[in-house]
Each structure stands twice: as C-alpha cells, then as structure tokens.
Amino acid sequence: MFRHAQLESVKAWVVDPAQRSLPLHVRIQRAVRQLILDGALDASKPLPASRALATSLGVSRDTVEAAYGQLHAEGFIERRVGSGSFVAEGARRLGGRGTTARTSTTQQPLRLSQRGTAMYRNGGVREFLAPRAFVPGVPETRNFPLATWERLQRQVLKEWGSTALLHSPPQGMAPLRKAIADYVNLERGAHASPERVLVVTSSQQALTLCASVLLDPGEHIFIEDPAYHGARKAFDAAGLDCAPIPVDVDGMRVDLLRDARQRARAVFLTPSHQFPSGATLALERRLQIIEWARQHQAWIIEDDYDSEFHYAGRPMACVQGLDAHQRTIYIGTFTKSLFPGLRIGFMVLPTELVAPMTIARTLLDGHSAPIPQLTLARFMEGGHFGAHVRAMRAIYCERRDVLAKLVRRHLKDFVEPRVPDGGMQMPCVFIRDIPEQQAIDAARRARIDLLGLSGLHASRESASAGFLMGFAAHTPGELEAAVKKLAQVLRVVAR
C-alpha cells in the first residue's frame, strides 16, 4: 500500500491544473511512474489494489486499471494473477536510474560546444512579441490589407491545390524569386535575376549563412561601430573576429577600413539607414568599399533592412547594384515592410555562391513554406506590395515627425533626438548623466521597451548613452501617451 505522502503525491497529480488536458488515467499513471523513478517506490514493492486506490482517489476502478495497464505495458510494474501489482525489477533504470542519476546530472555544470556557449552567453536576438512603445523595427500591422491577402491565398490554393502542401525547393518558389528580382532591380537599382535569389526565413538566417559559409572561425570581419546587434551576435556565434570601424554622418569610415592592420574576409554594412544612427553611406564611400572588396577578394554583406521607408526623396541605389565584380551579398526581408509573422527574407547572391548557400540553407530549415511564398508573389505582382509600402511610408513619416516633437517637448531635459531621414526608429542621446541600463529597466517595468545605444558599440567607454525609440507601430495618440509616461520614468531615474 502507499504511504500517506505517496498517496498525496498521486492526488496532487490528479488535481494539478497544469495536467487537466490529460485524461484522468494518464495523470494517475504518470504520478505512479514518477514515484518509481524518484525511488519512492522500491523494486518488488506492492502497489495498492486498483479498487482501494480508486476509492482513495475518488475515481472509478476502470480508471485505475487503465493506469496500471499502461504502467505494465511500459515495464514499470508487474501484474501477478491472484497477488496484485508490484514495482518491476529494474524499473527505475527505464527512466535514467531515478533520483541518483538526476541528482548527479543537476550537480554537474552544463557542457556546451564553444559555439553553443557563445550563443548562450550572447543571449540571442530578442524579439518583441507585442508592439509596446517604443519597440524598434516593428511595423504597423493594423493597416495591412488582410482581405486582399486572404483573397490571393485562396487563389493560390485553388490553382496549386495539394501541390502547395508539399516541400518548396530550397532556393524558394520560382514565382517569388522572380517577383523579388523584379522589385529590387526596379526599386533598389540592383542587378538581380531569379536564378540569383535565395528565399530564406529572415535576415538573421541570411547573416548566419554568411557567417558559416563565407568565413572560418577566427577570421576577421569588419563591422560598423555601432552595429546591428543581430549581425554581431551571429558573427560572434560563428567564432568570427569582429573588427569595428567607426561610423560618422556619412556612414562607415572607409579610410579606416582601408588602413586597418587586420586583413578581413568580409565587411558588414547597413548602408541605406545605418543601424542605429540612421546615417546613409555616401556614394564615394560605397565605391571605395567595392574597390576594397575587389582588391582583397573579400565579400560585402549588405543588409538593406528598411530601405523602403526613406522620407527625403528616393533612397540611394544599393551597393549590390553598383558592384560590377559580384562581391556583394544583398539581404532583404519582408518583416518590416509587411508583417513579422510572414517569416520571409531573401538574399541576392553572386552567381558562384548560389549553390553553396542553397545547400547550406538545407541544413538549417530546409525550405520556406510554399503557400506564403506564392501568396507574397501574387501580392507583389499585383502591385499591392508597392501600394502598401507607399501608404506606410506616409504614415511612418508622420509618426516620425510627431515623435520628434513629443521628445523635444516632454523629454527635453533628458535626451536629444537624432531625427533620421528614414527607417522606423529614432536614436535619442542623453544630455545629462543618467544610467542607461537603469533607465531601460525602469521603462520596461512601466511597459515601455527601449533598446540601449551603448550596447551597440564595440567600446562602451566611447559610446553615447541613450536609446532607440521605435515609432512605426504606434498612432500619434499612442506615441503621446507613451512619451509622457517615459518622461515620468526618467524623472524618477534622474533624481
């Protein structure tokens, strides 16, 4: 028979709210199994008769019989005709030797690979699941034409039928690759063809591919300083040595790149809207970087992450379109131009890299889902993508201007805004001595999400403290309420 503590343990499983989705006999079976694994029930010890246990638990005898039957099938108990049920010999070994093994495992430090340790310590890339103020890089989704998207998806299913339920080619569905090539050629001045487009899940996956396919651990890669944290973490996790090159109002200091003592196999750029400063890489510097890459047979990794949203005239043509030597890998995503849940990005690759990158991509997640790809292709072909981007560009421009005015009015004692010519977030630099992390933590407790600027620099000693304020996902009224709340937070922190 069970001792009182053992019976109470089984009862706890039966009434546990977390187990309510499980059938009653499964809860009893798992409770008894756990007692065996933990060593609370020794081998050859008898279990309560099914009728007696059913009475103690307030359940039917059939329920206990079903639990015992499953335990017997798994080898945890033996059932002897006329004698009852007993804990099987060696039952604890079925679960990893019970308490002793569990204790020794928890006492030993977790051992990961060097790459796994680097990824774990870096903390990954934090995704903001809800668009709280002032999350950077999150688009407005309430204005998305869902009815149009739904109609196009129905067309896809009607035309493709069950074929759309199969695997996509690892390089991506042909209609989407053609739509992407047409778009970047027209709008970004790229030199792309469908054969050179690789559809991926996200720009983060594209960066991981670049880090693992193009460079070996220990090799140098030049990055902007400050830099996009997702890129730096991807390169760090791959064991690369990130060599920071400072940024000014015209983008990366190419003169320092050319004079650097290290020889690097690649350079990472966000030339349209440098992250986080918002600077645009000057044309002369773009041409100098292309020449540097040609001379050193190095790669240019161009992340064109939100070039659609430029508010002062047309954005400058991408670096890839200026590169006649095919040394540039162009990365784009629909996460910001459409919606994050789409999970579709792309790379425009030099011809010689298409096969290696495609093969490497199969080792990550194989392929992207066909139905969203085909729906997106129709969305682009029908002109809906361009219309949506134009509408959101006007909305975001207004929201940028509203946020700048609100910051100057309500946060003027704490920060100075650096109003960008494009993008979806605004850098704000402290004008008084305020602990950056303390301010960010206090804002988060007030349900405001800020991204600190100091952590984006290679050297925090030379970095300007402050934060990024995303404005794209919030109406003017929502921005005003959030800025006023942030002002209250900063007043407390600044005391």
Secondary structure by P-SEA (a helix, b strand, c coil): cccaaaaaaaaaaaaccccccccaaaaaaaaaaaaaaacccccccccccaaaaaaaacccaaaaaaaaaaaaaaccccccccccccccccccccccccaaaaaaaaaccccccaaaaaaaaaccccccccccccccccccccccaaaaaaaaaaaaaaaacccccccccccccaaaaaaaaaaaaaccccccccccbbbcccaaaaaaaaacccccccbbbbbcccccaaaaaaaaaaccbbbbbbbcccccaaaaaaaccccccbbbbcccccccccccccaaaaaaaaaaaaaacbbbbccccccccccccccccccccccccccbbbbbbcccccccccbbbbbbccccaaaaaaaaaaaccccccaaaaaaaaaaaaaaaaaaaaaaaaaaaaaaaaaaaaaaaccccccccccccccccbbbbbbcccccaaaaaaaaaaacbbbbbccccccccccbbbbbbbbcccccaaaaaaaaaaaaaaaaaaac
